[in-house]
């Protein structure tokens, strides 16, 4: 059915207070109720705070989105977020 296909091959799901994000086996980011989510592929893993998400890409880069006060804006440290091996919240 349609719902089973939607959740097929989802390896990880995490949530903020108001939104969810998941990673499929092919590295595709899948979100719902997250209005500012980027379109990403090659996602390795996800973490979330109560208002923001961070995704570690297969390249070692980190992408964040969500509430700026909750960690959703990494512009000030983006140049340091290379070759990242692990992220946590």
C-alpha positions in Angstrom: 0.0 0.0 0.0 1.0 3.7 -0.2 2.0 4.1 3.4 4.3 1.0 3.3 6.0 2.4 0.2 6.5 5.8 1.9 8.3 4.2 4.8 10.2 1.6 2.8 14.0 1.4 3.4 13.9 4.2 6.0 17.0 3.6 8.2 16.7 6.4 10.7 14.0 8.8 11.9 14.4 11.6 14.4 12.2 14.5 15.5 12.1 18.0 16.9 9.2 19.1 18.9 7.2 19.8 15.7 8.8 18.0 12.8 10.3 14.7 11.7 13.1 13.7 9.4 14.3 10.4 8.1 17.1 8.9 6.0 16.4 6.2 3.4 18.9 3.5 2.5 19.9 5.5 -0.6 20.9 8.5 1.6 17.8 10.6 0.6 16.5 12.9 3.3 12.8 12.6 3.9 10.9 15.2 6.1 7.4 16.0 7.2 6.2 19.1 8.9 9.6 20.6 8.4 9.0 23.7 6.2 12.6 24.8 5.8 14.2 21.4 5.2 16.8 21.3 2.4 16.6 18.7 -0.3 19.5 16.4 0.5 20.9 13.2 -0.8 23.9 11.2 0.5 22.9 11.7 4.1 24.8 9.4 6.5 23.0 10.2 9.7 20.7 12.7 11.4 20.3 14.2 14.9 17.8 16.6 16.3 17.3 19.1 19.1 13.9 20.2 20.2 13.9 22.7 17.3 16.6 21.9 14.8 18.1 19.1 12.7 21.7 18.3 11.7 22.6 15.9 8.9 26.1 14.4 8.4 26.7 13.8 4.8 28.7 10.9 3.4 31.4 13.5 2.5 31.8 14.5 6.2 30.1 17.8 5.8 27.3 18.8 8.2 24.1 20.6 7.1 21.7 22.1 9.7 18.2 23.6 9.5 15.4 24.6 11.8 15.2 27.1 14.6 18.4 29.2 14.7 18.4 29.4 18.5 18.2 25.6 18.8 21.1 24.9 16.5 19.5 25.3 13.0 22.1 27.8 11.8 25.8 26.7 11.5 27.0 29.5 9.2 29.5 30.8 11.8 31.2 27.4 12.0 30.5 25.9 8.6 34.1 26.1 7.5 35.0 23.9 10.5 32.4 21.3 9.7 34.5 19.2 7.3 35.6 15.6 7.6 33.1 15.2 10.5 32.9 11.6 11.7 30.1 11.8 14.2 27.4 14.2 15.3 25.2 14.1 18.4 22.7 16.4 20.1 
